Amino acid sequence: MEENYDNYEMLQENPEERVNNALSKIDSVCGLVGNLSSSFSETALAIANTKTEIARFENELDRFIAESQVSLEKFKAVAPILSTQLENASKRIDKITDTILSSSNDSLSEESLKKQNALVDLLNTSNDTFNNLLVKLITI
């Protein structure tokens, strides 16, 4: 019944008002369609950007995995060698330290002090070698 009332009101309006009302409604619909269209465009752009970022992240991940595998293979190849070298350097340091400690009870002659000094220098060198090997192992 209300629809009939609306039609009756439309008939009571003069033709110019009806045209203006129709144009106003068309303008309103065009505005809504424009808003929807721009929202769809923005959404499509956001989706495209997201897909691009995902592809970039996948490439970075693939590169990281490849680099990690190469590093792991290097480590597997070099680690046993460096481990043996570290073990030998450690034994050498222990032997030098034992020699220094056993000779510390000797006399304080000039020759004994030179020998101890040389042993301490050798211990420092061996310690440096050990540290360098350890750094190599860590940075593979």
N, CA, C and O atoms as CSV, one atom per row, in Angstrom:
chain,resi,resn,atom,element,x,y,z
A,1,MET,N,N,0.824,-1.176,0.000
A,1,MET,CA,C,0.000,0.000,0.000
A,1,MET,C,C,0.880,1.256,0.000
A,1,MET,O,O,0.562,2.260,-0.636
A,2,GLU,N,N,1.973,1.169,0.717
A,2,GLU,CA,C,2.883,2.307,0.795
A,2,GLU,C,C,3.470,2.614,-0.576
A,2,GLU,O,O,3.705,3.774,-0.913
A,3,GLU,N,N,3.706,1.573,-1.360
A,3,GLU,CA,C,4.249,1.753,-2.704
A,3,GLU,C,C,3.279,2.550,-3.570
A,3,GLU,O,O,3.697,3.403,-4.354
A,4,ASN,N,N,2.034,2.283,-3.434
A,4,ASN,CA,C,1.019,3.046,-4.178
A,4,ASN,C,C,1.025,4.502,-3.753
A,4,ASN,O,O,0.837,5.395,-4.579
A,5,TYR,N,N,1.239,4.742,-2.481
A,5,TYR,CA,C,1.293,6.098,-1.964
A,5,TYR,C,C,2.463,6.848,-2.587
A,5,TYR,O,O,2.339,8.007,-2.983
A,6,ASP,N,N,3.649,6.133,-2.669
A,6,ASP,CA,C,4.826,6.745,-3.294
A,6,ASP,C,C,4.551,7.088,-4.748
A,6,ASP,O,O,4.901,8.172,-5.213
A,7,ASN,N,N,3.919,6.157,-5.470
A,7,ASN,CA,C,3.572,6.426,-6.877
A,7,ASN,C,C,2.626,7.620,-6.989
A,7,ASN,O,O,2.755,8.436,-7.902
A,8,TYR,N,N,1.690,7.716,-6.072
A,8,TYR,CA,C,0.723,8.818,-6.083
A,8,TYR,C,C,1.446,10.142,-5.878
A,8,TYR,O,O,1.159,11.136,-6.544
A,9,GLU,N,N,2.418,10.131,-4.912
A,9,GLU,CA,C,3.179,11.361,-4.656
A,9,GLU,C,C,3.980,11.759,-5.887
A,9,GLU,O,O,4.090,12.942,-6.210
A,10,MET,N,N,4.545,10.753,-6.579
A,10,MET,CA,C,5.316,11.047,-7.782
A,10,MET,C,C,4.442,11.673,-8.860
A,10,MET,O,O,4.881,12.558,-9.594
A,11,LEU,N,N,3.216,11.209,-8.947
A,11,LEU,CA,C,2.312,11.767,-9.952
A,11,LEU,C,C,1.920,13.204,-9.609
A,11,LEU,O,O,1.638,13.999,-10.505
A,12,GLN,N,N,1.902,13.537,-8.328
A,12,GLN,CA,C,1.544,14.871,-7.897
A,12,GLN,C,C,2.655,15.874,-8.175
A,12,GLN,O,O,2.386,17.066,-8.326
A,13,GLU,N,N,3.922,15.399,-8.246
A,13,GLU,CA,C,5.043,16.295,-8.515
A,13,GLU,C,C,4.980,16.743,-9.964
A,13,GLU,O,O,4.472,16.035,-10.834
A,14,ASN,N,N,5.497,17.912,-10.196
A,14,ASN,CA,C,5.519,18.365,-11.586
A,14,ASN,C,C,6.639,17.643,-12.321
A,14,ASN,O,O,7.538,17.112,-11.668
A,15,PRO,N,N,6.626,17.599,-13.619
A,15,PRO,CA,C,7.611,16.851,-14.397
A,15,PRO,C,C,9.048,17.297,-14.128
A,15,PRO,O,O,9.962,16.473,-14.157
A,16,GLU,N,N,9.252,18.545,-13.875
A,16,GLU,CA,C,10.609,19.034,-13.617
A,16,GLU,C,C,11.147,18.457,-12.311
A,16,GLU,O,O,12.316,18.077,-12.236
A,17,GLU,N,N,10.308,18.388,-11.291
A,17,GLU,CA,C,10.724,17.816,-10.004
A,17,GLU,C,C,11.015,16.329,-10.167
A,17,GLU,O,O,11.976,15.813,-9.595
A,18,ARG,N,N,10.179,15.639,-10.952
A,18,ARG,CA,C,10.413,14.208,-11.177
A,18,ARG,C,C,11.748,13.996,-11.892
A,18,ARG,O,O,12.480,13.068,-11.547
A,19,VAL,N,N,12.073,14.806,-12.848
A,19,VAL,CA,C,13.355,14.683,-13.553
A,19,VAL,C,C,14.503,14.965,-12.594
A,19,VAL,O,O,15.509,14.257,-12.590
A,20,ASN,N,N,14.346,16.002,-11.786
A,20,ASN,CA,C,15.399,16.337,-10.819
A,20,ASN,C,C,15.586,15.206,-9.813
A,20,ASN,O,O,16.717,14.849,-9.482
A,21,ASN,N,N,14.486,14.644,-9.326
A,21,ASN,CA,C,14.573,13.516,-8.381
A,21,ASN,C,C,15.252,12.322,-9.048
A,21,ASN,O,O,16.107,11.674,-8.443
A,22,ALA,N,N,14.875,12.031,-10.287
A,22,ALA,CA,C,15.465,10.904,-11.011
A,22,ALA,C,C,16.956,11.143,-11.224
A,22,ALA,O,O,17.769,10.238,-11.034
A,23,LEU,N,N,17.309,12.362,-11.618
A,23,LEU,CA,C,18.731,12.685,-11.821
A,23,LEU,C,C,19.517,12.594,-10.510
A,23,LEU,O,O,20.666,12.152,-10.490
A,24,SER,N,N,18.888,13.010,-9.442
A,24,SER,CA,C,19.523,12.935,-8.129
A,24,SER,C,C,19.780,11.474,-7.746
A,24,SER,O,O,20.845,11.139,-7.227
A,25,LYS,N,N,18.787,10.605,-8.007
A,25,LYS,CA,C,18.958,9.186,-7.698
A,25,LYS,C,C,20.033,8.567,-8.585
A,25,LYS,O,O,20.841,7.766,-8.115
A,26,ILE,N,N,20.049,8.934,-9.867
A,26,ILE,CA,C,21.065,8.417,-10.785
A,26,ILE,C,C,22.450,8.880,-10.339
A,26,ILE,O,O,23.408,8.107,-10.379
A,27,ASP,N,N,22.557,10.137,-9.915
A,27,ASP,CA,C,23.824,10.675,-9.428
A,27,ASP,C,C,24.281,9.905,-8.187
A,27,ASP,O,O,25.458,9.574,-8.045
A,28,SER,N,N,23.342,9.631,-7.305
A,28,SER,CA,C,23.653,8.887,-6.083
A,28,SER,C,C,24.148,7.483,-6.425
A,28,SER,O,O,25.131,7.010,-5.856
A,29,VAL,N,N,23.467,6.823,-7.351
A,29,VAL,CA,C,23.870,5.471,-7.763
A,29,VAL,C,C,25.244,5.516,-8.422
A,29,VAL,O,O,26.085,4.657,-8.156
A,30,CYS,N,N,25.479,6.506,-9.276
A,30,CYS,CA,C,26.786,6.649,-9.927
A,30,CYS,C,C,27.895,6.853,-8.892
A,30,CYS,O,O,28.992,6.313,-9.031
A,31,GLY,N,N,27.598,7.633,-7.860
A,31,GLY,CA,C,28.580,7.848,-6.784
A,31,GLY,C,C,28.897,6.548,-6.067
A,31,GLY,O,O,30.059,6.261,-5.779
A,32,LEU,N,N,27.855,5.752,-5.775
A,32,LEU,CA,C,28.074,4.459,-5.110
A,32,LEU,C,C,28.881,3.513,-5.997
A,32,LEU,O,O,29.787,2.829,-5.522
A,33,VAL,N,N,28.547,3.478,-7.281
A,33,VAL,CA,C,29.282,2.620,-8.213
A,33,VAL,C,C,30.743,3.079,-8.293
A,33,VAL,O,O,31.654,2.252,-8.326
A,34,GLY,N,N,30.960,4.383,-8.323
A,34,GLY,CA,C,32.329,4.916,-8.347
A,34,GLY,C,C,33.103,4.519,-7.101
A,34,GLY,O,O,34.273,4.145,-7.181
A,35,ASN,N,N,32.442,4.602,-5.941
A,35,ASN,CA,C,33.100,4.199,-4.687
A,35,ASN,C,C,33.456,2.716,-4.709
A,35,ASN,O,O,34.556,2.324,-4.318
A,36,LEU,N,N,32.503,1.890,-5.175
A,36,LEU,CA,C,32.769,0.450,-5.259
A,36,LEU,C,C,33.910,0.172,-6.226
A,36,LEU,O,O,34.787,-0.646,-5.946
A,37,SER,N,N,33.892,0.845,-7.345
A,37,SER,CA,C,34.922,0.639,-8.360
A,37,SER,C,C,36.296,1.002,-7.807
A,37,SER,O,O,37.260,0.263,-8.005
A,38,SER,N,N,36.390,2.121,-7.125
A,38,SER,CA,C,37.687,2.525,-6.577
A,38,SER,C,C,38.105,1.583,-5.461
A,38,SER,O,O,39.295,1.305,-5.311
A,39,SER,N,N,37.150,1.079,-4.664
A,39,SER,CA,C,37.479,0.108,-3.618
A,39,SER,C,C,38.000,-1.183,-4.239
A,39,SER,O,O,38.965,-1.770,-3.750
A,40,PHE,N,N,37.353,-1.622,-5.323
A,40,PHE,CA,C,37.818,-2.827,-5.997
A,40,PHE,C,C,39.210,-2.614,-6.582
A,40,PHE,O,O,40.054,-3.509,-6.519
A,41,SER,N,N,39.450,-1.453,-7.143
A,41,SER,CA,C,40.769,-1.152,-7.714
A,41,SER,C,C,41.838,-1.172,-6.626
A,41,SER,O,O,42.909,-1.751,-6.813
A,42,GLU,N,N,41.549,-0.546,-5.501
A,42,GLU,CA,C,42.503,-0.519,-4.393
A,42,GLU,C,C,42.748,-1.927,-3.859
A,42,GLU,O,O,43.880,-2.288,-3.538
A,43,THR,N,N,41.684,-2.717,-3.765
A,43,THR,CA,C,41.827,-4.087,-3.279
A,43,THR,C,C,42.657,-4.912,-4.257
A,43,THR,O,O,43.537,-5.667,-3.844
A,44,ALA,N,N,42.380,-4.770,-5.545
A,44,ALA,CA,C,43.148,-5.507,-6.558
A,44,ALA,C,C,44.618,-5.110,-6.508
A,44,ALA,O,O,45.495,-5.966,-6.627
A,45,LEU,N,N,44.894,-3.823,-6.334
A,45,LEU,CA,C,46.270,-3.350,-6.239
A,45,LEU,C,C,46.948,-3.916,-4.989
A,45,LEU,O,O,48.103,-4.341,-5.038
A,46,ALA,N,N,46.223,-3.918,-3.881
A,46,ALA,CA,C,46.784,-4.468,-2.637
A,46,ALA,C,C,47.083,-5.959,-2.795
A,46,ALA,O,O,48.108,-6.438,-2.309
A,47,ILE,N,N,46.210,-6.685,-3.461
A,47,ILE,CA,C,46.432,-8.114,-3.678
A,47,ILE,C,C,47.648,-8.325,-4.573
A,47,ILE,O,O,48.474,-9.196,-4.302
A,48,ALA,N,N,47.761,-7.537,-5.632
A,48,ALA,CA,C,48.912,-7.653,-6.539
A,48,ALA,C,C,50.214,-7.349,-5.796
A,48,ALA,O,O,51.209,-8.053,-5.973
A,49,ASN,N,N,50.210,-6.298,-4.961
A,49,ASN,CA,C,51.406,-5.951,-4.183
A,49,ASN,C,C,51.759,-7.066,-3.206
A,49,ASN,O,O,52.932,-7.388,-3.018
A,50,THR,N,N,50.743,-7.649,-2.589
A,50,THR,CA,C,50.976,-8.734,-1.639
A,50,THR,C,C,51.583,-9.940,-2.349
A,50,THR,O,O,52.507,-10.568,-1.832
A,51,LYS,N,N,51.065,-10.263,-3.530
A,51,LYS,CA,C,51.617,-11.382,-4.295
A,51,LYS,C,C,53.068,-11.116,-4.677
A,51,LYS,O,O,53.894,-12.029,-4.644
A,52,THR,N,N,53.385,-9.887,-5.037
A,52,THR,CA,C,54.763,-9.524,-5.384
A,52,THR,C,C,55.680,-9.688,-4.177
A,52,THR,O,O,56.781,-10.226,-4.298
A,53,GLU,N,N,55.228,-9.223,-3.011
A,53,GLU,CA,C,56.031,-9.348,-1.789
A,53,GLU,C,C,56.231,-10.817,-1.413
A,53,GLU,O,O,57.320,-11.212,-0.997
A,54,ILE,N,N,55.184,-11.618,-1.561
A,54,ILE,CA,C,55.296,-13.048,-1.254
A,54,ILE,C,C,56.331,-13.689,-2.175
A,54,ILE,O,O,57.156,-14.483,-1.723
A,55,ALA,N,N,56.291,-13.351,-3.453
A,55,ALA,CA,C,57.265,-13.893,-4.409
A,55,ALA,C,C,58.682,-13.465,-4.037
A,55,ALA,O,O,59.617,-14.261,-4.127
A,56,ARG,N,N,58.839,-12.213,-3.621
A,56,ARG,CA,C,60.163,-11.714,-3.215
A,56,ARG,C,C,60.660,-12.469,-1.978
A,56,ARG,O,O,61.824,-12.863,-1.907
A,57,PHE,N,N,59.760,-12.668,-1.003
A,57,PHE,CA,C,60.137,-13.406,0.211
A,57,PHE,C,C,60.490,-14.859,-0.115
A,57,PHE,O,O,61.416,-15.419,0.471
A,58,GLU,N,N,59.762,-15.465,-1.039
A,58,GLU,CA,C,60.058,-16.840,-1.430
A,58,GLU,C,C,61.429,-16.918,-2.086
A,58,GLU,O,O,62.180,-17.862,-1.839
A,59,ASN,N,N,61.763,-15.935,-2.921
A,59,ASN,CA,C,63.088,-15.907,-3.548
A,59,ASN,C,C,64.183,-15.747,-2.512
A,59,ASN,O,O,65.209,-16.425,-2.573
A,60,GLU,N,N,63.967,-14.852,-1.562
A,60,GLU,CA,C,64.955,-14.645,-0.494
A,60,GLU,C,C,65.123,-15.917,0.333
A,60,GLU,O,O,66.240,-16.288,0.693
A,61,LEU,N,N,64.011,-16.578,0.630
A,61,LEU,CA,C,64.076,-17.812,1.401
A,61,LEU,C,C,64.824,-18.890,0.633
A,61,LEU,O,O,65.657,-19.594,1.204
A,62,ASP,N,N,64.535,-19.028,-0.660
A,62,ASP,CA,C,65.242,-20.016,-1.483
A,62,ASP,C,C,66.739,-19.728,-1.519
A,62,ASP,O,O,67.556,-20.645,-1.428
A,63,ARG,N,N,67.096,-18.450,-1.652
A,63,ARG,CA,C,68.519,-18.069,-1.661
A,63,ARG,C,C,69.166,-18.380,-0.316
A,63,ARG,O,O,70.285,-18.891,-0.266
A,64,PHE,N,N,68.464,-18.070,0.774
A,64,PHE,CA,C,68.998,-18.338,2.112
A,64,PHE,C,C,69.185,-19.842,2.321
A,64,PHE,O,O,70.193,-20.271,2.882
A,65,ILE,N,N,68.227,-20.631,1.874
A,65,ILE,CA,C,68.334,-22.087,2.022
A,65,ILE,C,C,69.531,-22.610,1.237
A,65,ILE,O,O,70.288,-23.445,1.732
A,66,ALA,N,N,69.699,-22.118,0.014
A,66,ALA,CA,C,70.835,-22.551,-0.805
A,66,ALA,C,C,72.164,-22.173,-0.149
A,66,ALA,O,O,73.086,-22.987,-0.088
A,67,GLU,N,N,72.258,-20.934,0.341
A,67,GLU,CA,C,73.487,-20.486,1.009
A,67,GLU,C,C,73.748,-21.302,2.270
A,67,GLU,O,O,74.892,-21.647,2.564
A,68,SER,N,N,72.700,-21.606,3.006
A,68,SER,CA,C,72.845,-22.397,4.233
A,68,SER,C,C,73.320,-23.811,3.918
A,68,SER,O,O,74.144,-24.368,4.643
A,69,GLN,N,N,72.801,-24.390,2.839
A,69,GLN,CA,C,73.230,-25.733,2.458
A,69,GLN,C,C,74.707,-25.741,2.061
A,69,GLN,O,O,75.439,-26.669,2.404
A,70,VAL,N,N,75.139,-24.710,1.341
A,70,VAL,CA,C,76.552,-24.613,0.965
A,70,VAL,C,C,77.409,-24.485,2.228
A,70,VAL,O,O,78.437,-25.150,2.357
A,71,SER,N,N,76.982,-23.629,3.153
A,71,SER,CA,C,77.735,-23.452,4.406
A,71,SER,C,C,77.778,-24.745,5.205
A,71,SER,O,O,78.807,-25.081,5.792
A,72,LEU,N,N,76.685,-25.457,5.230
A,72,LEU,CA,C,76.638,-26.719,5.968
A,72,LEU,C,C,77.584,-27.742,5.348
A,72,LEU,O,O,78.281,-28.459,6.065
A,73,GLU,N,N,77.610,-27.813,4.025
A,73,GLU,CA,C,78.509,-28.747,3.350
A,73,GLU,C,C,79.968,-28.383,3.619
A,73,GLU,O,O,80.803,-29.263,3.831
A,74,LYS,N,N,80.275,-27.074,3.608
A,74,LYS,CA,C,81.637,-26.627,3.939
A,74,LYS,C,C,81.994,-27.050,5.357
A,74,LYS,O,O,83.084,-27.560,5.617
A,75,PHE,N,N,81.056,-26.828,6.265
A,75,PHE,CA,C,81.295,-27.160,7.669
A,75,PHE,C,C,81.548,-28.655,7.822
A,75,PHE,O,O,82.466,-29.071,8.528
A,76,LYS,N,N,80.720,-29.460,7.149
A,76,LYS,CA,C,80.880,-30.915,7.246
A,76,LYS,C,C,82.247,-31.358,6.725
A,76,LYS,O,O,82.835,-32.305,7.247
A,77,ALA,N,N,82.750,-30.672,5.697
A,77,ALA,CA,C,84.041,-31.039,5.123
A,77,ALA,C,C,85.212,-30.567,5.979
A,77,ALA,O,O,86.198,-31.287,6.139
A,78,VAL,N,N,85.106,-29.372,6.521
A,78,VAL,CA,C,86.238,-28.758,7.217
A,78,VAL,C,C,86.248,-29.059,8.720
A,78,VAL,O,O,87.318,-29.100,9.328
A,79,ALA,N,N,85.110,-29.263,9.307
A,79,ALA,CA,C,85.028,-29.438,10.764
A,79,ALA,C,C,85.897,-30.580,11.292
A,79,ALA,O,O,86.592,-30.384,12.288
A,80,PRO,N,N,85.891,-31.752,10.679
A,80,PRO,CA,C,86.743,-32.813,11.223
A,80,PRO,C,C,88.233,-32.462,11.174
A,80,PRO,O,O,88.984,-32.792,12.092
A,81,ILE,N,N,88.652,-31.791,10.100
A,81,ILE,CA,C,90.062,-31.398,9.974
A,81,ILE,C,C,90.417,-30.390,11.063
A,81,ILE,O,O,91.422,-30.535,11.760
A,82,LEU,N,N,89.576,-29.369,11.196
A,82,LEU,CA,C,89.841,-28.351,12.227
A,82,LEU,C,C,89.746,-28.947,13.622
A,82,LEU,O,O,90.497,-28.558,14.516
A,83,SER,N,N,88.844,-29.872,13.813
A,83,SER,CA,C,88.722,-30.520,15.122
A,83,SER,C,C,90.016,-31.246,15.484
A,83,SER,O,O,90.481,-31.167,16.621
A,84,THR,N,N,90.589,-31.946,14.521
A,84,THR,CA,C,91.861,-32.641,14.753
A,84,THR,C,C,92.971,-31.633,15.044
A,84,THR,O,O,93.781,-31.834,15.949
A,85,GLN,N,N,93.002,-30.550,14.270
A,85,GLN,CA,C,94.018,-29.515,14.495
A,85,GLN,C,C,93.841,-28.870,15.866
A,85,GLN,O,O,94.828,-28.590,16.547
A,86,LEU,N,N,92.605,-28.633,16.275
A,86,LEU,CA,C,92.350,-28.065,17.606
A,86,LEU,C,C,92.815,-29.026,18.704
A,86,LEU,O,O,93.408,-28.615,19.701
A,87,GLU,N,N,92.538,-30.280,18.500
A,87,GLU,CA,C,92.957,-31.280,19.485
A,87,GLU,C,C,94.478,-31.316,19.596
A,87,GLU,O,O,95.016,-31.360,20.702
A,88,ASN,N,N,95.181,-31.298,18.451
A,88,ASN,CA,C,96.650,-31.301,18.459
A,88,ASN,C,C,97.197,-30.038,19.121
A,88,ASN,O,O,98.143,-30.100,19.906
A,89,ALA,N,N,96.594,-28.889,18.797
A,89,ALA,CA,C,97.048,-27.630,19.411
A,89,ALA,C,C,96.818,-27.658,20.918
A,89,ALA,O,O,97.654,-27.184,21.686
A,90,SER,N,N,95.698,-28.206,21.333
A,90,SER,CA,C,95.407,-28.309,22.768
A,90,SER,C,C,96.424,-29.206,23.476
A,90,SER,O,O,96.890,-28.882,24.568
A,91,LYS,N,N,96.762,-30.323,22.854
A,91,LYS,CA,C,97.774,-31.229,23.444
A,91,LYS,C,C,99.124,-30.521,23.534
A,91,LYS,O,O,99.843,-30.671,24.522
A,92,ARG,N,N,99.465,-29.750,22.503
A,92,ARG,CA,C,100.731,-29.026,22.506
A,92,ARG,C,C,100.750,-27.990,23.635
A,92,ARG,O,O,101.755,-27.848,24.332
A,93,ILE,N,N,99.647,-27.273,23.812
A,93,ILE,CA,C,99.560,-26.280,24.895
A,93,ILE,C,C,99.725,-26.977,26.247
A,93,ILE,O,O,100.440,-26.491,27.124
A,94,ASP,N,N,99.054,-28.124,26.403
A,94,ASP,CA,C,99.177,-28.877,27.666
A,94,ASP,C,C,100.623,-29.307,27.917
A,94,ASP,O,O,101.129,-29.210,29.035
A,95,LYS,N,N,101.276,-29.782,26.856
A,95,LYS,CA,C,102.665,-30.247,26.998
A,95,LYS,C,C,103.591,-29.084,27.357
A,95,LYS,O,O,104.455,-29.217,28.223
A,96,ILE,N,N,103.405,-27.951,26.690
A,96,ILE,CA,C,104.246,-26.778,26.984
A,96,ILE,C,C,103.996,-26.303,28.415
A,96,ILE,O,O,104.931,-25.965,29.140
A,97,THR,N,N,102.720,-26.283,28.810
A,97,THR,CA,C,102.386,-25.852,30.175
A,97,THR,C,C,103.020,-26.788,31.201
A,97,THR,O,O,103.564,-26.329,32.206
A,98,ASP,N,N,102.953,-28.085,30.955
A,98,ASP,CA,C,103.574,-29.051,31.869
A,98,ASP,C,C,105.082,-28.833,31.951
A,98,ASP,O,O,105.667,-28.907,33.032
A,99,THR,N,N,105.704,-28.566,30.817
A,99,THR,CA,C,107.154,-28.327,30.790
A,99,THR,C,C,107.495,-27.066,31.580
A,99,THR,O,O,108.469,-27.045,32.332
A,100,ILE,N,N,106.691,-26.014,31.408
A,100,ILE,CA,C,106.934,-24.766,32.147
A,100,ILE,C,C,106.799,-25.014,33.641
A,100,ILE,O,O,107.633,-24.568,34.428
A,101,LEU,N,N,105.743,-25.730,34.031
A,101,LEU,CA,C,105.529,-25.993,35.460
A,101,LEU,C,C,106.623,-26.883,36.054
A,101,LEU,O,O,107.053,-26.665,37.186
A,102,SER,N,N,107.060,-27.860,35.313
A,102,SER,CA,C,108.097,-28.751,35.851
A,102,SER,C,C,109.444,-28.044,35.937
A,102,SER,O,O,110.244,-28.350,36.821
A,103,SER,N,N,109.703,-27.107,35.038
A,103,SER,CA,C,110.989,-26.411,35.078
A,103,SER,C,C,110.955,-25.205,36.005
A,103,SER,O,O,111.976,-24.545,36.195
A,104,SER,N,N,109.814,-24.911,36.576
A,104,SER,CA,C,109.738,-23.748,37.468
A,104,SER,C,C,110.466,-24.010,38.776
A,104,SER,O,O,110.796,-23.070,39.499
A,105,ASN,N,N,110.716,-25.253,39.085
A,105,ASN,CA,C,111.432,-25.588,40.311
A,105,ASN,C,C,112.941,-25.540,40.103
A,105,ASN,O,O,113.706,-25.664,41.059
A,106,ASP,N,N,113.375,-25.358,38.844
A,106,ASP,CA,C,114.809,-25.287,38.546
A,106,ASP,C,C,115.389,-24.006,39.138
A,106,ASP,O,O,114.680,-23.148,39.664
A,107,SER,N,N,116.675,-23.924,39.029
A,107,SER,CA,C,117.357,-22.739,39.553
A,107,SER,C,C,116.970,-21.512,38.746
A,107,SER,O,O,116.427,-21.618,37.647
A,108,LEU,N,N,117.251,-20.374,39.297
A,108,LEU,CA,C,116.902,-19.115,38.647
A,108,LEU,C,C,118.099,-18.581,37.848
A,108,LEU,O,O,118.354,-17.377,37.801
A,109,SER,N,N,118.800,-19.490,37.241
A,109,SER,CA,C,119.942,-19.064,36.435
A,109,SER,C,C,119.446,-18.363,35.181
A,109,SER,O,O,118.283,-18.466,34.792
A,110,GLU,N,N,120.390,-17.638,34.559
A,110,GLU,CA,C,120.028,-16.883,33.357
A,110,GLU,C,C,119.565,-17.831,32.251
A,110,GLU,O,O,118.620,-17.519,31.528
A,111,GLU,N,N,120.200,-18.946,32.118
A,111,GLU,CA,C,119.832,-19.927,31.097
A,111,GLU,C,C,118.442,-20.504,31.375
A,111,GLU,O,O,117.649,-20.695,30.452
A,112,SER,N,N,118.157,-20.773,32.622
A,112,SER,CA,C,116.845,-21.311,33.013
A,112,SER,C,C,115.748,-20.286,32.739
A,112,SER,O,O,114.672,-20.642,32.259
A,113,LEU,N,N,116.015,-19.020,33.041
A,113,LEU,CA,C,115.032,-17.967,32.791
A,113,LEU,C,C,114.805,-17.772,31.291
A,113,LEU,O,O,113.672,-17.544,30.867
A,114,LYS,N,N,115.865,-17.859,30.482
A,114,LYS,CA,C,115.712,-17.747,29.033
A,114,LYS,C,C,114.856,-18.901,28.503
A,114,LYS,O,O,113.994,-18.718,27.644
A,115,LYS,N,N,115.125,-20.103,29.046
A,115,LYS,CA,C,114.363,-21.275,28.617
A,115,LYS,C,C,112.879,-21.090,28.966
A,115,LYS,O,O,111.999,-21.365,28.150
A,116,GLN,N,N,112.623,-20.624,30.182
A,116,GLN,CA,C,111.227,-20.391,30.612
A,116,GLN,C,C,110.564,-19.315,29.749
A,116,GLN,O,O,109.401,-19.437,29.363
A,117,ASN,N,N,111.324,-18.262,29.456
A,117,ASN,CA,C,110.802,-17.186,28.622
A,117,ASN,C,C,110.462,-17.717,27.218
A,117,ASN,O,O,109.418,-17.384,26.658
A,118,ALA,N,N,111.344,-18.536,26.667
A,118,ALA,CA,C,111.105,-19.123,25.347
A,118,ALA,C,C,109.874,-20.033,25.382
A,118,ALA,O,O,109.077,-20.046,24.445
A,119,LEU,N,N,109.729,-20.790,26.469
A,119,LEU,CA,C,108.560,-21.674,26.608
A,119,LEU,C,C,107.255,-20.863,26.718
A,119,LEU,O,O,106.230,-21.253,26.159
A,120,VAL,N,N,107.302,-19.753,27.429
A,120,VAL,CA,C,106.113,-18.896,27.555
A,120,VAL,C,C,105.765,-18.295,26.191
A,120,VAL,O,O,104.591,-18.216,25.829
A,121,ASP,N,N,106.782,-17.874,25.437
A,121,ASP,CA,C,106.537,-17.358,24.080
A,121,ASP,C,C,105.916,-18.440,23.199
A,121,ASP,O,O,104.975,-18.182,22.448
A,122,LEU,N,N,106.456,-19.650,23.303
A,122,LEU,CA,C,105.906,-20.776,22.534
A,122,LEU,C,C,104.466,-21.066,22.954
A,122,LEU,O,O,103.621,-21.389,22.119
A,123,LEU,N,N,104.194,-20.948,24.246
A,123,LEU,CA,C,102.835,-21.158,24.752
A,123,LEU,C,C,101.887,-20.096,24.183
A,123,LEU,O,O,100.767,-20.416,23.786
A,124,ASN,N,N,102.329,-18.842,24.144
A,124,ASN,CA,C,101.511,-17.770,23.565
A,124,ASN,C,C,101.234,-18.026,22.084
A,124,ASN,O,O,100.109,-17.845,21.617
A,125,THR,N,N,102.254,-18.443,21.357
A,125,THR,CA,C,102.093,-18.736,19.930
A,125,THR,C,C,101.112,-19.896,19.728
A,125,THR,O,O,100.239,-19.842,18.863
A,126,SER,N,N,101.271,-20.927,20.528
A,126,SER,CA,C,100.374,-22.086,20.430
A,126,SER,C,C,98.939,-21.698,20.789
A,126,SER,O,O,97.984,-22.173,20.174
A,127,ASN,N,N,98.804,-20.847,21.771
A,127,ASN,CA,C,97.477,-20.370,22.169
A,127,ASN,C,C,96.839,-19.549,21.045
A,127,ASN,O,O,95.646,-19.682,20.774
A,128,ASP,N,N,97.641,-18.701,20.395
A,128,ASP,CA,C,97.140,-17.918,19.260
A,128,ASP,C,C,96.689,-18.841,18.122
A,128,ASP,O,O,95.647,-18.620,17.505
A,129,THR,N,N,97.483,-19.866,17.858
A,129,THR,CA,C,97.124,-20.840,16.816
A,129,THR,C,C,95.798,-21.517,17.153
A,129,THR,O,O,94.928,-21.671,16.296
A,130,PHE,N,N,95.662,-21.915,18.411
A,130,PHE,CA,C,94.424,-22.554,18.863
A,130,PHE,C,C,93.233,-21.611,18.673
A,130,PHE,O,O,92.188,-22.020,18.166
A,131,ASN,N,N,93.393,-20.356,19.081
A,131,ASN,CA,C,92.308,-19.375,18.933
A,131,ASN,C,C,91.951,-19.139,17.465
A,131,ASN,O,O,90.775,-19.021,17.121
A,132,ASN,N,N,92.973,-19.071,16.594
A,132,ASN,CA,C,92.712,-18.892,15.165
A,132,ASN,C,C,91.944,-20.075,14.582
A,132,ASN,O,O,91.035,-19.890,13.772
A,133,LEU,N,N,92.302,-21.272,14.986
A,133,LEU,CA,C,91.584,-22.458,14.522
A,133,LEU,C,C,90.136,-22.437,15.011
A,133,LEU,O,O,89.218,-22.809,14.279
A,134,LEU,N,N,89.950,-22.009,16.226
A,134,LEU,CA,C,88.604,-21.930,16.785
A,134,LEU,C,C,87.758,-20.906,16.033
A,134,LEU,O,O,86.578,-21.138,15.770
A,135,VAL,N,N,88.362,-19.783,15.693
A,135,VAL,CA,C,87.644,-18.761,14.909
A,135,VAL,C,C,87.267,-19.318,13.539
A,135,VAL,O,O,86.154,-19.099,13.061
A,136,LYS,N,N,88.198,-20.040,12.906
A,136,LYS,CA,C,87.903,-20.652,11.608
A,136,LYS,C,C,86.717,-21.598,11.716
A,136,LYS,O,O,85.842,-21.618,10.850
A,137,LEU,N,N,86.697,-22.380,12.785
A,137,LEU,CA,C,85.601,-23.330,12.985
A,137,LEU,C,C,84.268,-22.614,13.168
A,137,LEU,O,O,83.243,-23.057,12.650
A,138,ILE,N,N,84.286,-21.538,13.887
A,138,ILE,CA,C,83.059,-20.787,14.162
A,138,ILE,C,C,82.554,-20.068,12.917
A,138,ILE,O,O,81.346,-19.966,12.703
A,139,THR,N,N,83.481,-19.568,12.093
A,139,THR,CA,C,83.067,-18.732,10.952
A,139,THR,C,C,82.891,-19.504,9.642
A,139,THR,O,O,82.758,-18.896,8.579
A,140,ILE,N,N,82.891,-20.795,9.709
A,140,ILE,CA,C,82.677,-21.589,8.470
A,140,ILE,C,C,81.301,-21.309,7.941
A,140,ILE,O,O,80.910,-21.864,6.914
